[in-house]
Amino acid sequence: MSVDQALIPLLREVNDLKRVRAAGIDGTLAARAFRRAWARLVAGDSPVTVALRETALAVAAARLGGIDHAMLTRAGLDDDAATGVLRNGFDAVAGPLDPILAAALRHHLGGHEPAAAEPPAFVHDLERQPRAGATRPGHPRLVLEPPESHADHCFVTAVSAVLVSPAYDADPTAPFIAGLCHHFHNAILPDSGFAGEMLLGDHLDSVVRTLTYEIIATLPDHLAHACEQARKLLPHAETPEAKAFHTADVIDRILQMDHYARAAGFELRHAVEEMELVHAGPLQDFQTGMLRGVGLMR
């Protein structure tokens, strides 16, 4: 099984939540949702519920932007009417989704949003930490503005993993959590991209492991365990859940570059082929094969 090309336009619109902002909201819509997801997880909400609810809200926001339940009720709509607007936004883009997943997501648009809670400190650090973009050993950094944050990337990867999970018959929860936590180390470690990682050499694994577990140690035990289990998807693409995560991760990276290409006339080919955005490693064959299958690589 593989991801249907028809899903790519929706994933592109979800990717754009990294760049959509609204008055009264700190940062991008993706960053706000990243904060909210972690706040609910730390408060004890089920990871299954958080995964489905945040994905549903992201799909609705693809067209509605910052128009959410709280804004609509403030404007005078009752709960049913506000939910109806969110579902209209969802329905406007949900056609390519697996029908069973779409029904589950749509259900989670009903009711009040949970009360706001304070997310963990590392969440704000990931929002402040810019991603390196495309780097290649032995070459200058390709600087593209504005940089996305790690919060933006992690949230969109998490949501995209849920959206592609039916293509692999994957349970969406673990890929969602993996998306949220796969860059824990970058809450502390500045991102110098693949080129910087290669310069760390034999120290890379120990540095990433040390900093990752520094962040995990700040979480409640049940959530620390969930993150440790989800992170087991990161080194391979053998299980359905690992395929869903890595598909979401690499599609998000390519769509981010495609945004720069469309915005600035920069050619996607430069990042994918010359800068080797999908760089050599144990996942390269899977990622390049999948990207060719959905039409994002030649």
ChimeraX attribute file (.defattr): number of C-alpha atoms within 10 A of each C-alpha:
attribute: neighborCount
match mode: 1-to-1
recipient: residues
	/A:1	8
	/A:2	17
	/A:3	19
	/A:4	14
	/A:5	13
	/A:6	12
	/A:7	18
	/A:8	18
	/A:9	12
	/A:10	20
	/A:11	22
	/A:12	19
	/A:13	17
	/A:14	25
	/A:15	27
	/A:16	21
	/A:17	25
	/A:18	22
	/A:19	16
	/A:20	15
	/A:21	17
	/A:22	12
	/A:23	7
	/A:24	7
	/A:25	11
	/A:26	10
	/A:27	18
	/A:28	22
	/A:29	23
	/A:30	28
	/A:31	30
	/A:32	19
	/A:33	20
	/A:34	26
	/A:35	24
	/A:36	21
	/A:37	24
	/A:38	23
	/A:39	20
	/A:40	20
	/A:41	21
	/A:42	20
	/A:43	13
	/A:44	12
	/A:45	14
	/A:46	13
	/A:47	20
	/A:48	15
	/A:49	15
	/A:50	20
	/A:51	24
	/A:52	25
	/A:53	22
	/A:54	23
	/A:55	27
	/A:56	27
	/A:57	24
	/A:58	25
	/A:59	31
	/A:60	28
	/A:61	24
	/A:62	22
	/A:63	20
	/A:64	17
	/A:65	18
	/A:66	19
	/A:67	16
	/A:68	17
	/A:69	25
	/A:70	13
	/A:71	12
	/A:72	17
	/A:73	16
	/A:74	10
	/A:75	10
	/A:76	10
	/A:77	16
	/A:78	13
	/A:79	15
	/A:80	13
	/A:81	14
	/A:82	25
	/A:83	23
	/A:84	16
	/A:85	19
	/A:86	26
	/A:87	22
	/A:88	16
	/A:89	20
	/A:90	24
	/A:91	15
	/A:92	14
	/A:93	18
	/A:94	21
	/A:95	13
	/A:96	15
	/A:97	18
	/A:98	15
	/A:99	12
	/A:100	9
	/A:101	17
	/A:102	19
	/A:103	13
	/A:104	13
	/A:105	26
	/A:106	23
	/A:107	14
	/A:108	19
	/A:109	24
	/A:110	17
	/A:111	12
	/A:112	12
	/A:113	11
	/A:114	10
	/A:115	8
	/A:116	10
	/A:117	14
	/A:118	13
	/A:119	18
	/A:120	15
	/A:121	12
	/A:122	20
	/A:123	25
	/A:124	16
	/A:125	17
	/A:126	27
	/A:127	24
	/A:128	16
	/A:129	20
	/A:130	20
	/A:131	20
	/A:132	21
	/A:133	21
	/A:134	24
	/A:135	22
	/A:136	19
	/A:137	15
	/A:138	9
	/A:139	9
	/A:140	10
	/A:141	17
	/A:142	14
	/A:143	11
	/A:144	15
	/A:145	9
	/A:146	9
	/A:147	14
	/A:148	21
	/A:149	21
	/A:150	28
	/A:151	32
	/A:152	27
	/A:153	26
	/A:154	27
	/A:155	31
	/A:156	30
	/A:157	32
	/A:158	30
	/A:159	31
	/A:160	30
	/A:161	34
	/A:162	29
	/A:163	28
	/A:164	28
	/A:165	27
	/A:166	22
	/A:167	16
	/A:168	17
	/A:169	14
	/A:170	20
	/A:171	16
	/A:172	26
	/A:173	23
	/A:174	27
	/A:175	35
	/A:176	33
	/A:177	32
	/A:178	28
	/A:179	29
	/A:180	27
	/A:181	23
	/A:182	23
	/A:183	20
	/A:184	24
	/A:185	22
	/A:186	21
	/A:187	23
	/A:188	17
	/A:189	15
	/A:190	14
	/A:191	19
	/A:192	17
	/A:193	16
	/A:194	18
	/A:195	18
	/A:196	17
	/A:197	17
	/A:198	15
	/A:199	13
	/A:200	13
	/A:201	9
	/A:202	10
	/A:203	11
	/A:204	13
	/A:205	11
	/A:206	11
	/A:207	13
	/A:208	18
	/A:209	12
	/A:210	11
	/A:211	17
	/A:212	21
	/A:213	14
	/A:214	15
	/A:215	20
	/A:216	19
	/A:217	11
	/A:218	13
	/A:219	15
	/A:220	13
	/A:221	11
	/A:222	11
	/A:223	18
	/A:224	17
	/A:225	13
	/A:226	15
	/A:227	21
	/A:228	16
	/A:229	13
	/A:230	23
	/A:231	20
	/A:232	13
	/A:233	23
	/A:234	16
	/A:235	11
	/A:236	13
	/A:237	18
	/A:238	11
	/A:239	12
	/A:240	19
	/A:241	27
	/A:242	25
	/A:243	27
	/A:244	32
	/A:245	32
	/A:246	25
	/A:247	24
	/A:248	26
	/A:249	23
	/A:250	18
	/A:251	24
	/A:252	23
	/A:253	18
	/A:254	20
	/A:255	19
	/A:256	20
	/A:257	23
	/A:258	21
	/A:259	17
	/A:260	17
	/A:261	17
	/A:262	11
	/A:263	9
	/A:264	11
	/A:265	10
	/A:266	15
	/A:267	13
	/A:268	22
	/A:269	17
	/A:270	15
	/A:271	21
	/A:272	20
	/A:273	13
	/A:274	10
	/A:275	18
	/A:276	16
	/A:277	21
	/A:278	19
	/A:279	18
	/A:280	9
	/A:281	7
	/A:282	11
	/A:283	16
	/A:284	12
	/A:285	13
	/A:286	15
	/A:287	21
	/A:288	17
	/A:289	14
	/A:290	20
	/A:291	21
	/A:292	11
	/A:293	15
	/A:294	17
	/A:295	12
	/A:296	18
	/A:297	16
	/A:298	12
